[in-house]
Amino acid sequence: MDRLKYVLILSGVFPTLSGGFLIIVFSLGYYTWPAIIAAVALGTVLTLPAAHLISRKIKREDPNFNHRREPEGGFFPDPNAREV
């Protein structure tokens, strides 16, 4: 399972996307709560796909990682599995 994706969500992707959208909203002159909530919601929706893409790119550039092998499993990683 791709555990790097979950680390990237909280550490970098969500704050960057939401902050970027907030800066865009504020620079356009919208200072209302609905605009702020919409910017954060858009950042929240785009966080998971962006974190997945970033994680896959990092692993593709790693020469010791086989990125073509997709591990089996569900949404949550196996806690006893080896870290990839």
Protein Blocks (a to p, Z undefined) as FASTA:
>chain_A
ZZklmmmmmmmmmmmmmmmmmmmmmmnopabfklmmmmmmmmmmmmmmmmmmmmmmmmmm
pmkbcfkbcceddfbdcfkbccZZ
